[in-house]
Amino acid sequence: MIFSALNFNDEITYLKGVGPARAKVLEREANIRTVGDLLQYYPYRYVDRSHIYTCAEINDETQYVQLKGTITNVRKTGTPHKERVEATFSDPTGSIQLVWFRGTKYILNRFQEGSTYLVFGKPTRYQHLFNIPHPEVDEATEENERKNLGWMAMYNTTERMKNAGLGTSGIRKLVFTALETLSHELVETLPAYIRDKLGFPDINDATRAIHFPKNNRELSKAQERFKFEELFYIQLQILKHSKFSGQPQSGFVFAKVGDTFNEFYNHHLSFDLTNAQKKVIREIRTDLGSGRQMNRLLQGDVGSGKTLVALLTMLLAVDNGYQACLMAPTEILATQHFHSFRRMLDGLPCSVSLLTGSTSAKERDAIHVGLKSGTLNLLIGTHALIEDNVQFKNLGLAIIDEQHRFGVAQRAKLRLKNSLPPHVLVMTATPIPRTLAMTVYGDLDVSIIDELPPGRKPIKTYHYFNNRRDDLMRFLKQEIDLGRQAYIVYPLIEESAKSDLQAVENGYDYVTTHLSQFKVSMVHGRLSSQQKESEMNKFVHGETQIMVATTVIEVGVNVPNASVMVIEDSQRFGLAQLHQLRGRVGRGNSQSYCILLSPQKLSYESNQRLKTMVATNDGFEIAEADMRLRGPGDMEGTAQSGMPFELKVANLARDGEIVTLARDVAQRVLTADPNLNAEENRVLTFQLRKRARTNIDWSNIS
């Protein structure tokens, strides 16, 4: 193959140093298909390589060094099964050993006596002498010094990439070759007036600087430019398709608070609403009477009373002549809502039905008739609600519970159940950090219930290592002797995973052996819906004192008498899931406890998660910590349902100020030029089209 000048969109195989085998590895492991993809494969950190050290300067405090000198005495040593290559590096001040444990055949024939090399790596001390394991070695040519002297980029790589010679050094060489062989300047992606206003470099200077920065200032400006650009186009796309653009969606007008609402509020509620609940209901009532479609996200910690707010909102719909529905992610949660609503609405002229995968054909027929005729007011259900044959007479309100468990397409489908889209209220007990909410949900109105009902005591959380099981069993006995109940939850990766099922069954055997005086329920994913419901009902009604389960009980079980949540192998859970599980207790007036069990050997991230859980009950603090630890794309509710964008360089946990700046600039641009028709904004229109990977309507992303 003949290598010549390259274009940004050329396939990566045209780049010198990339053959068909490497191209496959780059595509599979790093999603790099073109030269442009490679240039946008940004480093994750940098090492200062601007200084050339001497061997004499190396000490125990040295992190990384770059040396310049000769390599001699290259030799193979060790056993056939654990062979290694060692070499002696020397400069005028002394010498140091270099050592390689893999790729030894290649290393043996690589170095020439008398040549000068640049060596880079992390020194370690072994038997009182310093050596550098797996150093990066390049001939000390003028080109290599130009490429390597400065701030060195480090790239995320996988074992397959390293085995193909595409570790961080290999990627850096390819990026350098690509920049040297591009046939023309990169096409600018930001208008000049925005770059000038914010002091950003142009795209060519920024691209070179982010891969090969000369100094920290140059690197910072390049990073800031690309972070801003990613977040700016997301905000621009959100705002262009949202109510900010001056085209709010028309909505049904719920003009009155009628008899059903007032009767329920005044005579069926046995307690006062919290001030936070009252505030949210006022916000919702304002939306419903405005003449525009409500599109509101309701955030509230576990047990804060979101479900009651949902029911009151549904009664507003009924009083104004409309139907309402609530979609939950699991049959357990949908059934829980149905029974709660039916109990609270007893005696009121308001009909409510449940539609799930387990609903019989006869019941389905009756529901379909009631929906079409309008005699059925409220429908609670699972994904079954979005089936094509479910047709409402006049759906005025759609509520989505635990919204992060539904994909964008599923949520949008529910909105299409009426010719004029219904009002939408989406609820989550997984608090979303402000920067993530701004970025994912755009102009979605956000309400927060940040107050627990009176009488609720904060849950006390403790971290036990596995060697304290005897203490735990004694504690459980004490609590159950007081008339309380307890959950013991095991991790579940897949409902069919054999090892997880065995863990639950072994746990059941352990508990029934050590607490044989108590009755125990067991729930896991292999049970049928009827079996799960039967076991849960025993626990709900106090017929069993202990529930041994997988995470199928994460949502949807409300047992105020349960005071202890034990989470086995807690290091295998994310923070959001741990917080959700903890929220199964603390629903009554007695003191509740959460015990996090784990082995003593923990990774740094696992240890930080468990420390966070012990330190706070605040869901928003936990969400912020979760995003700092795992990144936004790995958070429960983002990766799971599919983030509608990819961030290559920005980080929502750390770049909150840039999110705000990007949003402000996007708003100013659209205020001045709503349709982006101005000549100076043509680049924005082009980039929006190019970046639109799907036909997502950002205003419908709730």
Secondary structure, 3 states (H helix, E strand, C coil): CCCCCECCCCEHHHCCCCCHHHHHHHHHHHCCCEHHHHHCCCCCEEEEECCCECHHHCCCCCCCEEEEEEEEEEEEEECCCCEEEEEEEEECCEEEEEEECCCHHHHHCCCCCCCCEEEEECCEEECCEEEEECCEEEECCHHHHHHHCEEEEECCCCHHHHHCCCCHHHHHHHHHHHHHHECCCCCCCCCHHHHHHHCCCCHHHHHHHHHCCCCHHHHHHHHHHHHHHHHHHHHHHHHHCCHHHCCCCECCCCCCCCHHHHHHHHHHCCCCCCHHHHHHHHHHHHHHCCCECCEEEEEECCCCCHHHHHHHHHHHHHHCCCEEEEECCCHHHHHHHHHHHHHHCCCCCCCEEEECCCCCHHHHHHHHHHHHHCCCCEEEECHHHHCCCCCCCCEEEEEECCHHHCCHHHHHHHHCCCCCCCEEEEEECCCCCHHHHHHHHCCCEEEEECCCCCCCCCCEEEEEEHHHHHHHHHHHHHHHHCCCEEEEECCCCCCCCHHHHHHHHHHHHHHHHHCCCCCEEEECCCCCHHHHHHHHHHHHCCCCCEEEECHHHCCCCCCCCEEEEEECCHHHCCHHHHHHHHCCCCCCCCCCEEEEEECCCCCHHHHHHHHHHHHCCCHHHHHHHHHHHHCHHHCCCCCCCCCCCCCCCCCCCCCHHHHHHHHHHHHHHHHHCCCCCCHHHHHHHHHHHHHCCCCCCHHHCC
